[in-house]
Amino acid sequence: MVNFTNSTGITLTTGKTLPPPQSPFVDPKTGTLSSDGYQYFLALINTLAAAIPTASLTIGLVAQGASQATALQLTSPWNVIASAAGGSGVLLLSYNPGQSQTVFNQSGSPINIFPPSGSTIDALAVNAPYVLSSGKMQIFNVETATQILSTQLQIP
């Protein structure tokens, strides 16, 4: 058994005898990373790289409809609106608090960004659209199930 004592004097016991190391991570003669150490760190790096979150991007979208019910339903975390008729819009997804959805407006016209049904964007009325000017990017951050806060950035 292996015992560990922390700074407050509490002793923890593993309950088992720890196995001896199979091979060192560092070659004791040269001080360089051993083959087993290299393989371990390579596997760790690959595992961490696979865990990096990625977001999908949808480009070339066409805003449509003039109401929350008829607006184009967005399906990606990142969305590029390429075309829009006057007064047309898009509908944000119903995300969980802490998630966000980004809209780039490259259409040449302002577009309406509608919240999910029953929700509010910034200090607008429930279900009211946020009007996004052309050449702007807006990040919509879900604060609660019914409140979305936004941040606007300009596309260069």
DSSP file (Angstrom, degrees, kcal/mol; ACC not computed):
  #  RESIDUE AA STRUCTURE BP1 BP2  ACC     N-H-->O    O-->H-N    N-H-->O    O-->H-N    TCO  KAPPA ALPHA  PHI   PSI    X-CA   Y-CA   Z-CA
    1    1 A M              0   0    0      0, 0.0     2,-0.5     0, 0.0    16,-0.2   0.000 360.0 360.0 360.0 151.3    0.0    0.0    0.0
    2    2 A V        -     0   0    0     14,-0.7    12,-2.4     2,-0.0     2,-0.4  -0.961 360.0-159.6-117.8 131.0    1.0    3.6   -0.6
    3    3 A N  E     -A   13   0A   0     -2,-0.5     2,-0.4    10,-0.2    10,-0.2  -0.877   4.4-168.2-109.6 140.4    0.3    6.3    1.8
    4    4 A F  E     -A   12   0A   0      8,-2.9     8,-3.6    -2,-0.4     2,-0.5  -0.994   4.3-162.0-124.6 133.2    0.2   10.0    1.1
    5    5 A T  E     -A   11   0A   0     -2,-0.4     6,-0.2     6,-0.3     2,-0.1  -0.968  10.1-152.4-117.4 125.5    0.1   12.7    3.8
    6    6 A N    >   -     0   0    0      4,-2.4     3,-1.8    -2,-0.5     0, 0.0  -0.246  37.7 -88.1 -88.0-178.1   -1.0   16.2    2.9
    7    7 A S  T 3  S+     0   0    0      1,-0.3    -1,-0.1     2,-0.1    -2,-0.0   0.676 124.7  56.9 -66.9 -18.3    0.0   19.4    4.6
    8    8 A T  T 3  S-     0   0    0      2,-0.1    -1,-0.3     0, 0.0     3,-0.1   0.413 119.5-105.9 -93.1   2.8   -2.9   19.2    7.1
    9    9 A G  S <  S+     0   0    0     -3,-1.8     2,-0.4     1,-0.3    -2,-0.1   0.507  72.3 142.2  90.3   3.9   -1.8   15.8    8.3
   10   10 A I        -     0   0    0      1,-0.0    -4,-2.4    -5,-0.0     2,-0.5  -0.673  39.8-147.8 -82.2 130.2   -4.5   13.8    6.6
   11   11 A T  E     -A    5   0A   0     -2,-0.4     2,-0.4    -6,-0.2    -6,-0.3  -0.854   9.3-163.4-103.6 130.8   -3.2   10.5    5.3
   12   12 A L  E     -A    4   0A   0     -8,-3.6    -8,-2.9    -2,-0.5     2,-0.4  -0.917   4.5-157.6-111.2 138.1   -4.6    8.9    2.2
   13   13 A T  E     -A    3   0A   0     -2,-0.4   -10,-0.2   -10,-0.2    -2,-0.0  -0.953  13.5-149.5-118.6 133.9   -4.0    5.3    1.3
   14   14 A T        -     0   0    0    -12,-2.4    -1,-0.1    -2,-0.4   -11,-0.1   0.778  28.3-136.8 -71.9 -26.0   -4.3    3.9   -2.2
   15   15 A G  S    S+     0   0    0    -13,-0.3     2,-0.3     1,-0.2    -1,-0.1   0.301  77.8  65.2  86.5 -11.6   -5.4    0.4   -1.0
   16   16 A K  S    S-     0   0    0    -14,-0.2   -14,-0.7     3,-0.0     2,-0.5  -0.950  88.9-106.9-138.1 157.5   -3.1   -1.2   -3.4
   17   17 A T        -     0   0    0     -2,-0.3   -15,-0.0   -16,-0.2     0, 0.0  -0.767  43.0-121.3 -82.4 128.2    0.6   -1.5   -4.0
   18   18 A L        -     0   0    0     -2,-0.5    -1,-0.0     1,-0.1    -4,-0.0  -0.449  28.3-112.5 -71.0 142.3    1.4    0.6   -7.0
   19   19 A P        -     0   0    0      0, 0.0    -1,-0.1     0, 0.0     3,-0.1  -0.374  34.6-101.7 -71.7 153.4    3.1   -1.3   -9.9
   20   20 A P        -     0   0    0      0, 0.0     3,-0.0     0, 0.0     0, 0.0  -0.413  50.5 -87.0 -69.0 152.2    6.7   -0.6  -10.7
   21   21 A P        -     0   0    0      0, 0.0    -3,-0.0     0, 0.0     0, 0.0  -0.331  29.8-143.3 -59.9 140.9    7.2    1.6  -13.7
   22   22 A Q  S    S-     0   0    0      1,-0.3     0, 0.0    -3,-0.1     0, 0.0   0.906  78.1 -18.6 -73.2 -42.6    7.4   -0.4  -16.9
   23   23 A S  S    S-     0   0    0     11,-0.0    -1,-0.3    13,-0.0     2,-0.1  -0.966  78.3 -96.1-159.2 153.4   10.0    1.8  -18.5
   24   24 A P        -     0   0    0      0, 0.0    13,-0.4     0, 0.0    12,-0.3  -0.418  16.4-142.5 -74.6 149.1   11.3    5.3  -17.8
   25   25 A F  S    S+     0   0    0      1,-0.2     9,-3.5    11,-0.1     2,-0.5   0.782  94.6  46.1 -75.7 -28.8   10.0    8.3  -19.8
   26   26 A V  B    S-B   33   0B   0      7,-0.3     7,-0.2    11,-0.1    -1,-0.2  -0.964  95.2-116.9-118.2 130.2   13.4    9.8  -19.7
   27   27 A D     >  -     0   0    0      5,-3.2     4,-3.0    -2,-0.5     5,-0.3  -0.491  21.2-147.3 -63.7 119.8   16.5    7.7  -20.5
   28   28 A P  T  4 S+     0   0    0      0, 0.0    -1,-0.2     0, 0.0    -3,-0.0   0.759  94.0  49.1 -65.1 -23.0   18.5    7.7  -17.3
   29   29 A K  T  4 S+     0   0    0      1,-0.1    -2,-0.1     3,-0.1    -3,-0.0   0.888 126.0  21.9 -82.0 -40.6   21.9    7.6  -19.2
   30   30 A T  T  4 S-     0   0    0      2,-0.2     3,-0.1    -3,-0.0    -1,-0.1   0.678  90.8-131.6-102.6 -20.6   21.3   10.4  -21.7
   31   31 A G     <  +     0   0    0     -4,-3.0     2,-0.2     1,-0.3     3,-0.0   0.614  66.4 124.5  77.0  11.2   18.6   12.5  -20.0
   32   32 A T  S    S-     0   0    0     -5,-0.3    -5,-3.2     1,-0.1    -1,-0.3  -0.609  74.4 -80.4-101.3 164.3   16.5   12.5  -23.3
   33   33 A L  B     -B   26   0B   0     -7,-0.2    -7,-0.3    -2,-0.2    -1,-0.1  -0.410  49.2-132.9 -63.4 129.9   13.0   11.4  -23.8
   34   34 A S     >  -     0   0    0     -9,-3.5     4,-2.9    -2,-0.1     5,-0.2  -0.284  24.0-103.9 -78.1 169.9   12.7    7.6  -24.2
   35   35 A S  H  > S+     0   0    0      2,-0.2     4,-2.5     1,-0.2     5,-0.2   0.910 124.6  48.1 -60.3 -43.2   10.8    5.9  -26.9
   36   36 A D  H  > S+     0   0    0    -12,-0.3     4,-2.4     2,-0.2    -1,-0.2   0.900 112.0  49.8 -64.6 -40.3    8.0    5.0  -24.4
   37   37 A G  H  > S+     0   0    0    -13,-0.4     4,-2.6   -12,-0.2     5,-0.2   0.916 110.7  49.8 -62.7 -43.0    8.0    8.6  -23.2
   38   38 A Y  H  X S+     0   0    0     -4,-2.9     4,-2.5     1,-0.2    -2,-0.2   0.933 111.5  48.1 -60.1 -47.4    7.8    9.9  -26.7
   39   39 A Q  H  X S+     0   0    0     -4,-2.5     4,-2.3     2,-0.2    -2,-0.2   0.885 111.7  50.7 -62.1 -39.9    4.9    7.5  -27.5
   40   40 A Y  H  X S+     0   0    0     -4,-2.4     4,-2.3     2,-0.2    -2,-0.2   0.956 113.4  43.5 -63.1 -50.8    3.0    8.5  -24.3
   41   41 A F  H  X S+     0   0    0     -4,-2.6     4,-2.6     1,-0.2    -2,-0.2   0.866 112.4  53.3 -66.4 -35.6    3.4   12.3  -25.0
   42   42 A L  H  X S+     0   0    0     -4,-2.5     4,-2.4    -5,-0.2    -1,-0.2   0.920 110.5  47.1 -62.7 -44.2    2.4   11.8  -28.7
   43   43 A A  H  X S+     0   0    0     -4,-2.3     4,-2.2     2,-0.2    -2,-0.2   0.892 112.5  50.6 -63.7 -39.8   -0.7    9.9  -27.7
   44   44 A L  H  X S+     0   0    0     -4,-2.3     4,-2.5     2,-0.2    -2,-0.2   0.924 110.7  48.0 -64.3 -45.2   -1.5   12.6  -25.1
   45   45 A I  H  X S+     0   0    0     -4,-2.6     4,-2.6     1,-0.2    -2,-0.2   0.916 112.2  49.5 -62.8 -43.5   -1.1   15.4  -27.7
   46   46 A N  H  X S+     0   0    0     -4,-2.4     4,-1.9     2,-0.2    -1,-0.2   0.887 111.1  49.9 -63.5 -39.0   -3.3   13.6  -30.2
   47   47 A T  H  X S+     0   0    0     -4,-2.2     4,-0.9     2,-0.2    -2,-0.2   0.922 113.1  45.9 -64.9 -44.3   -6.0   13.1  -27.6
   48   48 A L  H >< S+     0   0    0     -4,-2.5     3,-0.6     1,-0.2     4,-0.4   0.895 110.7  52.9 -65.9 -40.2   -5.9   16.7  -26.6
   49   49 A A  H >< S+     0   0    0     -4,-2.6     3,-1.0     1,-0.2    -1,-0.2   0.873 106.8  53.0 -63.5 -36.6   -5.9   17.9  -30.3
   50   50 A A  H 3< S+     0   0    0     -4,-1.9    -1,-0.2     1,-0.2    -2,-0.2   0.742 104.4  57.5 -69.6 -21.9   -9.0   15.7  -30.9
   51   51 A A  T << S+     0   0    0     -4,-0.9    -1,-0.2    -3,-0.6    -2,-0.2   0.501  75.4 114.8 -88.3  -4.1  -10.8   17.4  -28.0
   52   52 A I  S <  S-     0   0    0     -3,-1.0     2,-0.1    -4,-0.4    -3,-0.0  -0.528  72.0-122.0 -68.5 123.2  -10.4   20.9  -29.4
   53   53 A P        -     0   0    0      0, 0.0     2,-0.3     0, 0.0    -1,-0.1  -0.381  28.9-164.5 -69.0 144.2  -14.0   22.2  -30.1
   54   54 A T        -     0   0    0     -2,-0.1     2,-0.4     0, 0.0     0, 0.0  -0.924   7.7-144.6-125.2 153.4  -14.8   23.2  -33.6
   55   55 A A        -     0   0    0     -2,-0.3     2,-0.2    21,-0.0    21,-0.1  -0.928  17.4-124.3-118.3 142.8  -17.7   25.2  -35.0
   56   56 A S        -     0   0    0     -2,-0.4    22,-1.6    19,-0.1     2,-0.4  -0.526  20.5-150.6 -83.3 154.8  -19.4   24.7  -38.3
   57   57 A L  E     -c   78   0C   0     -2,-0.2     2,-0.5    20,-0.1    22,-0.2  -0.989   6.6-164.5-127.4 131.3  -19.7   27.5  -40.8
   58   58 A T  E     -c   79   0C   0     20,-2.3    22,-2.6    -2,-0.4     3,-0.3  -0.977  15.1-175.2-117.1 123.2  -22.4   28.0  -43.4
   59   59 A I  E     +     0   0C   0     -2,-0.5    22,-0.1    20,-0.2    -2,-0.0  -0.709  56.1  37.5-112.7 164.8  -21.8   30.5  -46.2
   60   60 A G  E    S+     0   0C   0     -2,-0.2    21,-0.2     1,-0.2    -1,-0.2   0.721  73.3 166.2  73.6  22.3  -23.9   31.8  -49.0
   61   61 A L  E     -c   81   0C   0     19,-2.3    21,-2.5    -3,-0.3    22,-1.6  -0.371  28.6-144.4 -72.7 150.7  -27.1   32.0  -47.0
   62   62 A V  E     -c   83   0C   0     20,-0.2    22,-0.2    19,-0.2    27,-0.1  -0.965  14.9-133.8-117.4 115.1  -30.1   33.9  -48.4
   63   63 A A  E     +c   84   0C   0     20,-2.4    22,-0.5    -2,-0.5     2,-0.3  -0.367  34.1 178.5 -63.7 145.3  -32.2   35.7  -45.7
   64   64 A Q  B     +H   89   0D   0     25,-2.0    25,-1.3    20,-0.1     8,-0.7  -0.950  27.9  32.8-146.6 164.4  -35.9   35.1  -46.3
   65   65 A G        -     0   0    0     -2,-0.3    24,-0.8     6,-0.2     7,-0.2   0.278  61.1-119.2  71.8 159.9  -39.4   35.9  -44.9
   66   66 A A  S    S+     0   0    0     22,-0.2     2,-0.3     5,-0.1    -1,-0.1   0.254  87.1  49.1-117.3   8.3  -40.5   39.0  -43.0
   67   67 A S  S  > S-     0   0    0     -3,-0.1     4,-1.3    22,-0.1     3,-0.4  -0.887  90.0-101.2-141.4 171.5  -41.5   37.5  -39.7
   68   68 A Q  T  4 S+     0   0    0     -2,-0.3     3,-0.2     1,-0.2    49,-0.1   0.866 121.5  52.7 -60.9 -36.3  -40.1   35.1  -37.1
   69   69 A A  T  4 S+     0   0    0      1,-0.2    -1,-0.2    -3,-0.0    22,-0.0   0.773 117.9  34.4 -72.6 -26.7  -42.3   32.3  -38.5
   70   70 A T  T  4 S+     0   0    0     -3,-0.4    -1,-0.2     2,-0.1    -2,-0.2   0.433  89.9 114.5-111.2  -0.3  -41.0   32.7  -42.1
   71   71 A A  S  < S-     0   0    0     -4,-1.3     2,-0.3    -3,-0.2    19,-0.3  -0.288  80.0 -89.7 -68.9 156.4  -37.4   33.7  -41.5
   72   72 A L  E     -i   90   0D   0     17,-2.0    19,-3.3    -8,-0.7     2,-0.6  -0.522  41.1-128.1 -67.1 124.1  -34.5   31.4  -42.6
   73   73 A Q  E     -i   91   0D   0     -2,-0.3    19,-0.2    17,-0.2     2,-0.1  -0.656  21.2-137.6 -75.7 119.0  -33.7   29.0  -39.8
   74   74 A L        -     0   0    0     17,-2.5     5,-0.1    -2,-0.6    -1,-0.0  -0.496  21.2-176.8 -74.3 148.2  -29.9   29.2  -39.1
   75   75 A T        +     0   0    0     -2,-0.1    -1,-0.1     3,-0.1   -19,-0.1   0.447  55.4  64.5-125.9  -4.5  -28.3   25.8  -38.5
   76   76 A S  S    S-     0   0    0      1,-0.1    17,-0.2    26,-0.1   -19,-0.1  -0.824  76.1-124.1-121.0 158.4  -24.6   26.6  -37.8
   77   77 A P  S    S+     0   0    0      0, 0.0    25,-3.6     0, 0.0     2,-0.4   0.825 107.0  43.0 -66.1 -30.4  -22.8   28.4  -35.0
   78   78 A W  E    S+cd  57 102C   0    -22,-1.6   -20,-2.3    23,-0.2     2,-0.4  -0.978  75.4 179.2-120.0 128.6  -21.2   30.7  -37.7
   79   79 A N  E     -cd  58 103C   0     23,-1.8    25,-3.1    -2,-0.4     2,-0.5  -0.991  16.8-160.4-135.6 134.2  -23.4   32.0  -40.6
   80   80 A V  E     - d   0 104C   0    -22,-2.6   -19,-2.3    -2,-0.4     2,-0.7  -0.962  11.0-153.0-116.4 117.6  -22.6   34.2  -43.6
   81   81 A I  E     +cd  61 105C   0     23,-3.2    25,-2.5    -2,-0.5   -19,-0.2  -0.809  18.4 173.4 -91.5 116.6  -25.6   35.9  -45.2
   82   82 A A  E     +     0   0C   0    -21,-2.5     2,-0.3    -2,-0.7   -20,-0.2   0.701  63.5  23.8 -96.3 -23.8  -24.8   36.6  -48.8
   83   83 A S  E     +c   62   0C   0    -22,-1.6   -20,-2.4    25,-0.1     2,-0.3  -1.000  59.7 167.0-147.9 143.3  -28.1   37.8  -50.1
   84   84 A A  E     -c   63   0C   0     23,-0.4     2,-0.2    -2,-0.3   -20,-0.1  -0.946  24.9-139.5-158.3 135.0  -31.2   39.4  -48.6
   85   85 A A    >   -     0   0    0    -22,-0.5     3,-2.2    -2,-0.3    24,-0.1  -0.584  55.6 -73.4 -84.3 158.1  -34.3   41.2  -49.9
   86   86 A G  T 3  S+     0   0    0      1,-0.3    -1,-0.1    -2,-0.2    25,-0.1  -0.272 119.3   9.6 -54.8 129.5  -35.4   44.3  -48.0
   87   87 A G  T 3  S+     0   0    0     23,-0.5    -1,-0.3     1,-0.3    24,-0.1   0.455  95.9 132.6  81.7   1.2  -37.0   43.3  -44.6
   88   88 A S    <   +     0   0    0     -3,-2.2    24,-2.3    22,-0.3     2,-0.3  -0.335  32.1 179.0 -82.2 169.1  -36.0   39.6  -44.8
   89   89 A G  E     -Hj  64 112D   0    -25,-1.3   -25,-2.0   -24,-0.8   -17,-2.0  -0.899  26.0-120.2-156.6-177.7  -34.4   37.8  -42.0
   90   90 A V  E     -ij  72 113D   0     22,-2.6    24,-3.3    -2,-0.3     2,-0.5  -0.916  22.4-131.2-132.6 158.2  -33.0   34.8  -40.2
   91   91 A L  E     -ij  73 114D   0    -19,-3.3   -17,-2.5    -2,-0.3     2,-0.1  -0.952  19.9-131.6-117.2 125.7  -33.9   32.9  -37.1
   92   92 A L        -     0   0    0     22,-2.7     2,-0.1    -2,-0.5   -17,-0.0  -0.356  28.1-107.6 -70.2 152.8  -31.4   32.0  -34.4
   93   93 A L        -     0   0    0    -17,-0.2     2,-1.4     1,-0.1    -1,-0.1  -0.390  31.9-105.0 -73.8 158.0  -31.3   28.5  -33.0
   94   94 A S        +     0   0    0     21,-0.1     2,-0.2    -2,-0.1    -1,-0.1  -0.712  54.7 177.1 -84.4  91.0  -32.5   27.7  -29.5
   95   95 A Y        -     0   0    0     -2,-1.4     3,-0.1     1,-0.1     6,-0.0  -0.475  29.9-105.3 -93.2 166.2  -29.2   27.3  -27.8
   96   96 A N    >   -     0   0    0     -2,-0.2     3,-2.2     1,-0.1    46,-0.3  -0.522  52.2 -77.7 -83.8 156.3  -28.4   26.6  -24.1
   97   97 A P  T 3  S+     0   0    0      0, 0.0    46,-0.2     0, 0.0    -1,-0.1  -0.291 121.2  31.4 -53.4 135.9  -27.1   29.3  -21.8
   98   98 A G  T 3  S+     0   0    0     44,-3.1     2,-0.2     1,-0.4    45,-0.1   0.178  97.2 106.0  97.9 -16.1  -23.4   29.9  -22.5
   99   99 A Q    <   -     0   0    0     -3,-2.2    43,-2.8    43,-0.2    -1,-0.4  -0.546  51.7-159.7 -92.1 162.1  -23.6   29.0  -26.2
  100  100 A S  E     - E   0 141C   0     41,-0.2     2,-0.4    -2,-0.2    41,-0.2  -0.963  12.8-155.5-141.9 159.3  -23.4   31.6  -29.0
  101  101 A Q  E     - E   0 140C   0     39,-2.1    39,-3.3    -2,-0.3     2,-0.4  -0.999  14.6-150.9-135.4 135.4  -24.3   32.0  -32.6
  102  102 A T  E     -dE  78 139C   0    -25,-3.6   -23,-1.8    -2,-0.4     2,-0.4  -0.881   6.8-166.4-113.7 138.4  -22.5   34.4  -35.0
  103  103 A V  E     -dE  79 138C   0     35,-2.7    35,-2.6    -2,-0.4     2,-0.5  -0.988   3.2-164.7-126.3 125.0  -24.1   36.1  -38.1
  104  104 A F  E     -dE  80 137C   0    -25,-3.1   -23,-3.2    -2,-0.4     2,-0.8  -0.926  10.8-152.9-102.1 127.8  -22.1   37.9  -40.8
  105  105 A N  E     +dE  81 136C   0     31,-2.8    30,-3.3    -2,-0.5    31,-0.6  -0.867  34.8 149.2-105.3 103.7  -24.2   40.2  -43.0
  106  106 A Q        +     0   0    0    -25,-2.5    -1,-0.1    -2,-0.8   -24,-0.1   0.013  41.9 105.4-114.0  24.3  -22.5   40.5  -46.4
  107  107 A S  S    S-     0   0    0      2,-0.3   -23,-0.4   -24,-0.1    -1,-0.1   0.696  85.6-121.1 -82.7 -20.0  -25.8   40.9  -48.3
  108  108 A G  S    S+     0   0    0      1,-0.3    26,-0.1    -3,-0.2    -1,-0.1   0.345  88.2  75.4  91.6  -6.9  -25.7   44.6  -49.1
  109  109 A S  S    S-     0   0    0     24,-0.1    -2,-0.3    23,-0.1    -1,-0.3  -0.949  90.5 -98.6-133.2 153.6  -29.0   45.1  -47.2
  110  110 A P        -     0   0    0      0, 0.0   -23,-0.5     0, 0.0     2,-0.3  -0.436  42.0-157.4 -65.9 147.5  -29.9   45.2  -43.5
  111  111 A I  E     - K   0 132D   0     21,-2.3    21,-3.0   -24,-0.1     2,-0.5  -0.927  15.5-120.2-126.8 154.4  -31.4   41.9  -42.2
  112  112 A N  E     -jK  89 131D   0    -24,-2.3   -22,-2.6    -2,-0.3     2,-0.7  -0.812  19.0-158.1 -91.8 128.5  -33.7   41.0  -39.3
  113  113 A I  E     -jK  90 130D   0     17,-3.1    17,-2.8    -2,-0.5   -22,-0.2  -0.931  14.4-160.1-106.7 110.0  -32.2   38.6  -36.8
  114  114 A F  E     -j   91   0D   0    -24,-3.3   -22,-2.7    -2,-0.7    14,-0.1  -0.700   9.6-133.5 -92.8 140.7  -35.1   37.0  -35.0
  115  115 A P        -     0   0    0      0, 0.0     3,-0.1     0, 0.0   -21,-0.1  -0.427  41.7 -80.9 -79.2 164.7  -34.6   35.3  -31.6
  116  116 A P  S >  S-     0   0    0      0, 0.0     3,-2.1     0, 0.0    11,-0.3  -0.306  72.4 -69.9 -58.1 153.8  -36.1   31.8  -30.9
  117  117 A S  T 3  S+     0   0    0      1,-0.3     3,-0.1   -49,-0.1     9,-0.0  -0.189 123.4  16.2 -51.5 130.0  -39.9   32.0  -30.1
  118  118 A G  T 3  S+     0   0    0      1,-0.3    -1,-0.3    -3,-0.1     2,-0.2   0.477 104.2 114.9  86.3   3.9  -40.4   33.6  -26.6
  119  119 A S    <   -     0   0    0     -3,-2.1     8,-3.2    -4,-0.1     2,-0.4  -0.596  53.7-140.4-107.8 168.0  -36.9   35.1  -26.4
  120  120 A T  E     -f  147   0C   0     26,-2.2    28,-3.1     6,-0.2     2,-0.5  -0.978   4.6-146.5-127.9 137.4  -35.4   38.6  -26.3
  121  121 A I  E >   -f  148   0C   0      4,-0.4     3,-2.4    -2,-0.4    28,-0.2  -0.928  69.3 -46.7-102.1 125.4  -32.3   40.0  -27.9
  122  122 A D  T 3  S-     0   0    0     26,-3.5    26,-0.1    -2,-0.5    -2,-0.0  -0.276 119.4 -27.2  51.2-126.7  -30.7   42.7  -25.7
  123  123 A A  T 3  S+     0   0    0     -3,-0.0    -1,-0.3     3,-0.0     3,-0.1   0.171 106.0 120.8-104.2  17.7  -33.4   45.1  -24.5
  124  124 A L  S <  S-     0   0    0     -3,-2.4     3,-0.1     1,-0.1     6,-0.1  -0.252  72.6 -86.5 -73.6 167.7  -35.8   44.5  -27.5
  125  125 A A    >   -     0   0    0      1,-0.2     3,-1.9     4,-0.1    -4,-0.4  -0.260  60.7 -74.3 -68.4 161.4  -39.3   43.3  -27.0
  126  126 A V  T 3  S+     0   0    0      1,-0.3    -6,-0.2    -6,-0.1    -1,-0.2  -0.378 120.1   3.8 -58.4 132.5  -40.0   39.5  -26.9
  127  127 A N  T 3  S+     0   0    0     -8,-3.2    -1,-0.3   -11,-0.3    -7,-0.1   0.403  96.6 139.4  70.1   0.9  -39.7   38.0  -30.4
  128  128 A A    <   -     0   0    0     -3,-1.9    -7,-0.3    -9,-0.2    -1,-0.2  -0.506  52.5-117.5 -76.1 142.9  -38.6   41.4  -31.8
  129  129 A P        -     0   0    0      0, 0.0     2,-0.5     0, 0.0   -15,-0.2  -0.469  10.9-131.8 -81.4 151.1  -35.8   41.2  -34.4
  130  130 A Y  E     -K  113   0D   0    -17,-2.8   -17,-3.1    -2,-0.2     2,-0.6  -0.884  25.0-134.1 -92.9 129.7  -32.4   42.8  -34.1
  131  131 A V  E     -K  112   0D   0     -2,-0.5     2,-0.6   -19,-0.2   -19,-0.2  -0.784  19.4-162.7 -92.0 119.3  -31.6   44.7  -37.3
  132  132 A L  E     -K  111   0D   0    -21,-3.0   -21,-2.3    -2,-0.6     3,-0.1  -0.899  12.4-137.1-106.5 118.0  -28.1   43.9  -38.5
  133  133 A S    >   -     0   0    0     -2,-0.6     3,-1.1   -23,-0.2   -28,-0.2  -0.254  32.8 -89.7 -67.9 157.3  -26.6   46.4  -41.1
  134  134 A S  T 3  S+     0   0    0      1,-0.2   -28,-0.2   -26,-0.1    -1,-0.1  -0.406 112.8  30.0 -66.4 144.5  -24.7   45.1  -44.1
  135  135 A G  T 3  S+     0   0    0    -30,-3.3    20,-1.7     1,-0.3     2,-0.3   0.590  99.5 112.4  81.9  11.3  -21.0   44.7  -43.5
  136  136 A K  E <   -EG 105 154C   0     -3,-1.1   -31,-2.8   -31,-0.6     2,-0.4  -0.815  53.4-150.9-116.2 156.5  -21.5   43.9  -39.8
  137  137 A M  E     -EG 104 153C   0     16,-3.0    16,-3.2    -2,-0.3     2,-0.4  -0.992  13.2-166.5-124.1 134.0  -20.9   40.8  -37.7
  138  138 A Q  E     -EG 103 152C   0    -35,-2.6   -35,-2.7    -2,-0.4     2,-0.6  -0.980   9.5-154.0-124.7 132.4  -23.0   40.1  -34.6
  139  139 A I  E     -EG 102 151C   0     12,-3.1    12,-2.0    -2,-0.4     2,-0.7  -0.929  10.3-156.6-104.7 123.4  -22.4   37.5  -32.0
  140  140 A F  E     -EG 101 150C   0    -39,-3.3   -39,-2.1    -2,-0.6     2,-0.5  -0.891   8.8-166.4-105.8 110.8  -25.5   36.4  -30.1
  141  141 A N  E     -EG 100 149C   0      8,-3.6     8,-3.0    -2,-0.7     2,-0.7  -0.857  17.3-134.4-102.2 123.5  -24.7   35.0  -26.7
  142  142 A V  E     + G   0 148C   0    -43,-2.8   -44,-3.1    -2,-0.5     6,-0.2  -0.668  28.7 171.2 -80.7 116.4  -27.4   33.0  -24.9
  143  143 A E        -     0   0    0      4,-2.5     2,-0.2    -2,-0.7    -1,-0.2   0.880  68.1  -6.1 -90.6 -47.2  -27.6   34.2  -21.3
  144  144 A T  S    S-     0   0    0      3,-1.6     3,-0.4   -47,-0.1    -1,-0.3  -0.777  88.7 -83.2-135.3-179.1  -30.7   32.4  -20.1
  145  145 A A  S    S+     0   0    0     -2,-0.2     3,-0.1     1,-0.2   -50,-0.0   0.739 130.7  24.2 -61.5 -21.9  -33.4   30.3  -21.9
  146  146 A T  S    S+     0   0    0    -27,-0.1   -26,-2.2     1,-0.1     2,-0.5   0.361 110.0  77.6-126.0   4.2  -35.1   33.5  -23.0
  147  147 A Q  E     -f  120   0C   0     -3,-0.4    -4,-2.5   -28,-0.2    -3,-1.6  -0.968  50.0-176.5-124.3 125.0  -32.4   36.2  -23.0
  148  148 A I  E     -fG 121 142C   0    -28,-3.1   -26,-3.5    -2,-0.5     2,-0.4  -0.969   7.7-161.5-118.0 130.5  -29.8   36.7  -25.7
  149  149 A L  E     - G   0 141C   0     -8,-3.0    -8,-3.6    -2,-0.5     2,-0.3  -0.876  13.3-153.6-109.0 144.7  -27.1   39.4  -25.4
  150  150 A S  E     - G   0 140C   0     -2,-0.4     2,-0.4   -10,-0.2   -10,-0.2  -0.853  15.1-162.9-125.1 156.9  -25.2   40.5  -28.5
  151  151 A T  E     - G   0 139C   0    -12,-2.0   -12,-3.1    -2,-0.3     2,-0.4  -1.000  17.3-147.1-132.9 131.4  -21.8   42.0  -29.4
  152  152 A Q  E     + G   0 138C   0     -2,-0.4     2,-0.3   -14,-0.2   -14,-0.2  -0.862  15.8 179.2-108.6 135.6  -21.2   43.7  -32.7
  153  153 A L  E     - G   0 137C   0    -16,-3.2   -16,-3.0    -2,-0.4     2,-0.4  -0.950  26.1-123.6-125.7 148.7  -18.0   43.6  -34.7
  154  154 A Q  E     - G   0 136C   0     -2,-0.3   -18,-0.2   -18,-0.2   -19,-0.1  -0.776  19.2-129.3 -95.6 136.5  -17.3   45.3  -38.0
  155  155 A I              0   0    0    -20,-1.7    -1,-0.0    -2,-0.4   -51,-0.0  -0.684 360.0 360.0 -79.9 130.7  -16.0   43.2  -40.9
  156  156 A P              0   0    0      0, 0.0    -1,-0.1     0, 0.0   -20,-0.1   0.532 360.0 360.0 -65.7 360.0  -12.9   44.8  -42.4
